Amino acid sequence: MLDKQMTIWLVIGIYAIFMLVVGILYSRKSEGMASFTVGGRNAGAWISAFSYGTAYFSAVMFIGYSGGSGWSYGLWSVLVGIGNAVFGSLFAWLVLANRTRELTRRHHIKSMPQLFEKRFQSPAMRLFSCVIIFIFLIPYSASVYKGLTSVCSVILGIDEHVCMIIIAIASALLLVLGGYMATLKADFVQGFVMIIGVSALIVLIVLSPQVGGLSQGISRMLDYMKGHEMAPLPGKSALALTATLLMTSFGTWGLPQMVHKYYGIRDEKEVKRGVVVSTLFALLVAGGGYFIGSFSHLFFGETMPAGGKDFLVPIMLDSAGLPNVLIGVILVLLISASVSTLSSITLTACSTVSMDLVKSGFAKNMKDQNVAALTRILCLAFVAMSYLIANYPTPILEMMSYSWGILSGSFLAPYVLALYWKGLNRAGAWAGMVGGFLTAFLPAAISGFTTPDGPLYACLAMLVSFLLCFLFTHLARLLHLSSAQTNDAFYQENSKKA
């Protein structure tokens, strides 16, 4: 039987070869920006739904959120996973997917900044959103690296920096070689890997000596929660749990890398299928991930392990007595989830800069192939910056919540309202975007990015943004401002395509 180290490197090698082959195969099919960013808008339901799910759930969820939430809320933390499936997948696809697909296809839109520019007729809004996306997707990307770091140091027994570099190279190669369709095809396979891996982890954790089976484990956790003021949760903890559920569920509605998954869906029939696939995928992966973390106190009692919450799940997995082959499965699961998320984040951030800042801003005559080449170069830079930020000593959960809060606070309300409300004007969109950004950013910045209340500020930012959109839309109309004009042509079937 292969020893632990040999198993680890064998699995890494097989995975790296797979990613390289996928990237090379699709490098020949990815020429211009339309191919590189939206894959010709010909993606089916399974590929789109798996790509959405693998971008949604990474090592951040498995390591940071499931462990931290399980420690703080016990079995209640499973509600977050269920909320992610219902609100973050089912409702998101029902409300956003087909409408986004139709409008972006009609107007040849390839990014969220382009959608804002064409809907609100504001190049300045395109530039503002472009800068926000690029800057604040970096800490999200870095949080993925941190999730892998804790696994490397505890489970895998290899230097954490070596593992992060391997992941960075894998995601960079996939993007630089193949672009959107390469990530979609890789995500399709990685989605199945995640399904198998999570299923195996649930069974193994439940059967571990520390848990002792499903009924006994739940019974023991309920007893623990009753003795430690978790059943029911006190008011402050209940508020924090609700904020986490809402941020990780509705927050995805405003994340550009998640919205981007709707652009390339083939037709409405594939959207309907994607609703079912994405919901079931999220229910297993997110529900299973938080379910695993909810047993953390059965492994540690009341003593937080060295390294903090980021090391709860890795130590749980390491102490559960898993065989070497299963350690390899865990490695593939976490790498697959993380590389998928990294690829989506990186492609969104870098294509936004190349298309919406460089080409649209000061290089309007740049050829499509050159824009795609610039995007590839930016992908490499983005991966490198994410790696550097990952070394900043901020816990995974907090780092990710800052990113999600700022991005969703800025974009969720203007984006969702723009899809359905013709009356939303430029003044309202600007107010919602800037107000949501400041509501999420200022508390985090003032605290030196150390506040543990990131999810709460994220939810507040999303709410404030909606209120400001409505308020300033009506205020601009009353004052007869030029920014009160609407853009009804944007919604017409025969509107001029850009």
TORDO-578326 format. One record per residue (C-alpha): residue in three letters; x, y, z. Coordinates in steps of 0.2 Angstrom, whole numbers, padded with zeros to 4 digits, always signed. Example, Ala and Ser with C-alpha at 12.3 -4.5 7.8 and 13.67 -1.06 7.14 Angstrom:
ala+0062-0022+0039
ser+0068-0005+0036
//
This chain:
met+0000+0000+0000
leu+0006+0017-0004
asp+0011+0028+0011
lys+0003+0045+0014
gln+0016+0056+0005
met+0016+0045-0010
thr-0003+0045-0011
ile-0003+0064-0009
trp+0009+0067-0023
leu+0001+0054-0034
val-0016+0062-0033
ile-0008+0079-0036
gly+0001+0073-0051
ile-0015+0065-0059
tyr-0025+0081-0055
ala-0012+0092-0063
ile-0011+0081-0079
phe-0030+0082-0080
met-0030+0101-0079
leu-0016+0103-0091
val-0025+0092-0104
val-0041+0101-0102
gly-0032+0118-0104
ile-0022+0113-0120
leu-0038+0105-0128
tyr-0047+0121-0126
ser-0033+0133-0130
arg-0036+0130-0148
lys-0054+0135-0147
ser-0052+0151-0137
glu-0047+0165-0148
gly-0057+0181-0146
met-0065+0188-0130
ala-0082+0181-0133
ser-0075+0163-0133
phe-0063+0167-0119
thr-0076+0174-0107
val-0093+0167-0112
gly-0088+0152-0122
gly-0099+0156-0137
arg-0115+0156-0126
asn-0118+0138-0129
ala-0116+0129-0112
gly-0129+0116-0107
ala-0138+0114-0090
trp-0126+0102-0082
ile-0110+0111-0086
ser-0117+0128-0081
ala-0125+0122-0065
phe-0109+0112-0060
ser-0098+0127-0064
tyr-0110+0138-0053
gly-0109+0126-0039
thr-0090+0123-0040
ala-0087+0142-0040
tyr-0099+0144-0025
phe-0091+0131-0014
ser-0073+0130-0011
ala-0061+0126+0003
val-0067+0142+0011
met-0084+0134+0014
phe-0077+0117+0019
ile-0063+0123+0030
gly-0067+0141+0035
tyr-0086+0142+0036
ser-0091+0125+0041
gly-0079+0124+0055
gly-0081+0141+0062
ser-0100+0140+0060
gly-0101+0122+0068
trp-0090+0128+0083
ser-0101+0143+0086
tyr-0118+0136+0083
gly-0117+0117+0083
leu-0130+0108+0073
trp-0139+0125+0069
ser-0125+0128+0057
val-0133+0116+0045
leu-0146+0129+0042
val-0133+0139+0032
gly-0130+0125+0020
ile-0149+0123+0017
gly-0150+0141+0015
asn-0136+0141+0002
ala-0146+0128-0008
val-0163+0136-0007
phe-0159+0155-0008
gly-0141+0154-0015
ser-0145+0142-0029
leu-0164+0138-0031
phe-0171+0156-0030
ala-0155+0163-0038
trp-0158+0153-0054
leu-0176+0156-0054
val-0175+0174-0052
leu-0159+0179-0061
ala-0153+0165-0073
asn-0165+0167-0088
arg-0167+0186-0087
thr-0148+0188-0086
arg-0145+0176-0101
glu-0158+0185-0112
leu-0152+0203-0109
thr-0133+0199-0110
arg-0135+0189-0126
arg-0146+0203-0134
his-0134+0217-0130
his-0118+0206-0132
ile-0113+0209-0114
lys-0098+0200-0107
ser-0097+0207-0089
met-0106+0215-0075
pro-0098+0233-0078
gln-0104+0232-0096
leu-0122+0228-0090
phe-0122+0243-0079
glu-0115+0254-0093
lys-0128+0249-0106
arg-0142+0249-0094
phe-0139+0266-0085
gln-0129+0273-0100
ser-0114+0278-0089
pro-0096+0274-0093
ala-0091+0280-0076
met-0102+0267-0068
arg-0093+0254-0079
leu-0076+0260-0073
phe-0081+0261-0055
ser-0088+0244-0054
cys-0073+0237-0064
val-0061+0244-0050
ile-0071+0237-0036
ile-0072+0220-0044
phe-0054+0218-0047
ile-0048+0225-0030
phe-0061+0216-0019
leu-0060+0199-0028
ile-0042+0198-0022
pro-0046+0195-0004
tyr-0059+0182-0009
ser-0047+0173-0019
ala-0034+0174-0005
ser-0046+0166+0007
val-0047+0151-0004
tyr-0028+0149-0003
lys-0029+0151+0016
gly-0042+0137+0016
leu-0030+0126+0007
thr-0015+0131+0019
ser-0023+0124+0034
val-0027+0108+0025
cys-0009+0106+0019
ser-0001+0109+0036
val-0012+0097+0045
ile-0018+0083+0034
leu-0006+0083+0020
gly+0010+0085+0029
ile+0018+0096+0016
asp+0024+0114+0017
glu+0008+0125+0015
his+0017+0137+0003
val+0022+0123-0009
cys+0003+0117-0009
met-0003+0135-0012
ile+0010+0137-0027
ile+0004+0121-0035
ile-0014+0127-0034
ala-0010+0144-0041
ile+0000+0136-0055
ala-0015+0124-0059
ser-0028+0138-0059
ala-0017+0150-0069
leu-0013+0136-0082
leu-0031+0132-0084
leu-0036+0150-0087
val-0021+0156-0098
leu-0023+0141-0109
gly-0042+0139-0111
gly-0052+0152-0104
tyr-0071+0150-0100
met-0075+0134-0109
ala-0059+0126-0101
thr-0065+0131-0084
leu-0083+0125-0088
lys-0077+0108-0094
ala-0065+0106-0079
asp-0079+0111-0067
phe-0090+0098-0074
val-0078+0084-0069
gln-0073+0093-0053
gly-0092+0094-0049
phe-0093+0075-0049
val-0077+0074-0039
met-0085+0086-0026
ile-0101+0075-0025
ile-0091+0059-0022
gly-0079+0067-0010
val-0092+0076+0001
ser-0103+0060+0001
ala-0088+0050+0007
leu-0083+0063+0020
ile-0101+0063+0028
val-0101+0044+0030
leu-0083+0044+0037
ile-0085+0058+0049
val-0102+0051+0055
leu-0094+0033+0057
ser-0079+0040+0066
pro-0076+0035+0084
gln-0078+0053+0090
val-0096+0054+0082
gly-0101+0036+0084
gly-0115+0035+0071
leu-0128+0047+0065
ser-0141+0045+0079
gln-0128+0045+0093
gly-0118+0059+0086
ile-0134+0070+0084
ser-0140+0065+0102
arg-0122+0069+0109
met-0122+0086+0100
leu-0139+0091+0106
asp-0134+0087+0124
tyr-0118+0097+0122
met-0128+0112+0115
lys-0141+0111+0129
gly-0126+0112+0141
his-0118+0127+0132
glu-0132+0139+0129
met-0134+0134+0110
ala-0151+0126+0111
pro-0159+0138+0109
leu-0146+0150+0103
pro-0145+0167+0112
gly-0150+0182+0103
lys-0133+0188+0098
ser-0128+0171+0091
ala-0144+0169+0082
leu-0142+0186+0074
ala-0124+0181+0068
leu-0130+0164+0062
thr-0144+0173+0052
ala-0132+0186+0045
thr-0120+0172+0039
leu-0135+0162+0031
leu-0141+0178+0022
met-0124+0184+0016
thr-0118+0167+0010
ser-0135+0164+0001
phe-0141+0181-0006
gly-0124+0188-0007
thr-0120+0177-0022
trp-0134+0186-0031
gly-0122+0201-0033
leu-0106+0192-0035
pro-0100+0195-0053
gln-0091+0178-0055
met-0108+0170-0050
val-0118+0181-0061
his-0106+0177-0075
lys-0111+0159-0076
tyr-0128+0164-0083
tyr-0121+0173-0098
gly-0116+0157-0107
ile-0131+0146-0105
arg-0138+0140-0122
asp-0157+0143-0120
glu-0172+0144-0108
lys-0174+0125-0108
glu-0156+0123-0101
val-0160+0136-0088
lys-0174+0126-0081
arg-0164+0110-0080
gly-0150+0120-0072
val-0162+0126-0058
val-0164+0108-0053
val-0146+0102-0055
ser-0138+0117-0046
thr-0150+0116-0031
leu-0147+0097-0028
phe-0128+0100-0030
ala-0129+0114-0017
leu-0140+0104-0005
leu-0127+0090-0005
val-0111+0100-0005
ala-0116+0114+0006
gly-0127+0105+0017
gly-0115+0091+0019
gly-0100+0103+0022
tyr-0109+0112+0036
phe-0115+0095+0043
ile-0098+0089+0045
gly-0092+0105+0054
ser-0107+0104+0066
phe-0099+0090+0075
ser-0083+0099+0079
his-0086+0100+0098
leu-0087+0081+0098
phe-0069+0081+0092
phe-0062+0095+0103
gly-0074+0098+0117
glu-0072+0116+0123
thr-0054+0118+0118
met-0050+0127+0102
pro-0036+0119+0093
ala-0020+0128+0090
gly-0022+0139+0074
gly-0040+0144+0078
lys-0056+0140+0068
asp-0047+0138+0052
phe-0039+0122+0058
leu-0055+0114+0066
val-0060+0104+0050
pro-0043+0099+0045
ile-0039+0092+0062
met-0056+0083+0062
leu-0052+0074+0046
asp-0034+0070+0051
ser-0040+0063+0068
ala-0055+0053+0061
gly-0043+0038+0056
leu-0045+0040+0037
pro-0035+0028+0026
asn-0022+0035+0014
val-0033+0033-0001
leu-0047+0043+0007
ile-0034+0057+0011
gly-0031+0057-0007
val-0050+0059-0011
ile-0050+0074+0002
leu-0036+0082-0007
val-0044+0080-0024
leu-0061+0087-0017
leu-0053+0102-0009
ile-0041+0106-0024
ser-0056+0104-0036
ala-0067+0115-0026
ser-0054+0128-0024
val-0047+0128-0042
ser-0064+0130-0049
thr-0068+0145-0037
leu-0051+0153-0041
ser-0053+0151-0059
ser-0070+0159-0059
ile-0064+0173-0048
thr-0048+0176-0058
leu-0057+0176-0075
thr-0071+0188-0069
ala-0058+0200-0062
cys-0046+0200-0076
ser-0058+0200-0091
thr-0066+0215-0082
val-0050+0225-0082
ser-0045+0221-0100
met-0062+0224-0108
asp-0070+0237-0097
leu-0055+0247-0091
val-0041+0245-0104
lys-0051+0243-0121
ser-0066+0253-0117
gly-0056+0266-0108
phe-0041+0271-0117
ala-0037+0258-0130
lys-0053+0257-0140
asn-0045+0251-0156
met-0037+0236-0147
lys-0040+0220-0157
asp-0050+0206-0149
gln-0036+0194-0149
asn-0025+0206-0140
val-0038+0209-0127
ala-0039+0191-0124
ala-0020+0190-0122
leu-0020+0204-0110
thr-0033+0195-0100
arg-0021+0180-0099
ile-0007+0191-0092
leu-0018+0199-0079
cys-0024+0182-0074
leu-0006+0178-0069
ala-0004+0194-0060
phe-0020+0191-0051
val-0015+0174-0045
ala+0001+0181-0039
met-0007+0195-0029
ser-0020+0183-0021
tyr-0005+0172-0015
leu+0003+0187-0007
ile-0013+0193+0002
ala-0016+0175+0008
asn-0001+0177+0019
tyr-0010+0191+0029
pro-0015+0184+0046
thr-0034+0187+0044
pro-0045+0171+0047
ile-0054+0164+0032
leu-0072+0168+0037
glu-0068+0186+0040
met-0058+0188+0024
met-0071+0181+0013
ser-0085+0191+0022
tyr-0076+0207+0018
ser-0075+0203+0000
trp-0093+0196-0002
gly-0100+0211+0008
ile-0092+0224-0002
leu-0096+0216-0019
ser-0114+0212-0015
gly-0117+0228-0006
ser-0111+0237-0021
phe-0119+0227-0035
leu-0134+0216-0029
ala-0147+0230-0028
pro-0143+0239-0045
tyr-0141+0222-0054
val-0157+0214-0048
leu-0167+0229-0050
ala-0160+0233-0067
leu-0166+0216-0073
tyr-0184+0219-0070
trp-0188+0238-0065
lys-0188+0249-0080
gly-0190+0264-0069
leu-0173+0262-0060
asn-0163+0277-0066
arg-0145+0282-0065
ala-0146+0292-0049
gly-0154+0278-0040
ala-0141+0265-0046
trp-0127+0276-0042
ala-0134+0279-0024
gly-0137+0261-0021
met-0119+0256-0028
val-0109+0269-0018
gly-0120+0268-0002
gly-0119+0249-0002
phe-0100+0249-0005
leu-0097+0262+0010
thr-0109+0253+0022
ala-0098+0237+0020
phe-0081+0244+0017
leu-0080+0258+0031
pro-0083+0247+0046
ala-0070+0234+0040
ala-0057+0247+0035
ile-0059+0256+0052
ser-0057+0240+0061
gly-0041+0236+0051
phe-0050+0222+0043
thr-0051+0213+0060
thr-0070+0215+0064
pro-0079+0198+0066
asp-0095+0206+0061
gly-0092+0205+0042
pro-0108+0195+0038
leu-0119+0208+0048
tyr-0111+0223+0039
ala-0113+0213+0022
cys-0132+0211+0025
leu-0134+0229+0031
ala-0125+0235+0015
met-0137+0225+0004
leu-0152+0232+0012
val-0145+0250+0012
ser-0141+0248-0006
phe-0159+0243-0011
leu-0167+0257+0000
leu-0155+0270-0008
cys-0159+0264-0026
phe-0178+0267-0023
leu-0175+0283-0013
phe-0164+0292-0025
thr-0173+0286-0041
his-0189+0295-0035
leu-0179+0310-0028
ala-0171+0312-0045
arg-0188+0312-0053
leu-0195+0325-0041
leu-0180+0336-0045
his-0181+0333-0063
leu-0162+0329-0064
ser-0154+0323-0080
ser-0149+0307-0071
ala-0168+0303-0069
gln-0170+0297-0087
thr-0174+0279-0090
asn-0168+0267-0104
asp-0183+0258-0110
ala-0175+0253-0126
phe-0163+0241-0115
tyr-0178+0230-0113
gln-0185+0230-0130
glu-0183+0214-0141
asn-0178+0224-0156
ser-0166+0236-0147
lys-0150+0240-0155
lys-0137+0227-0151
ala-0120+0234-0145
//
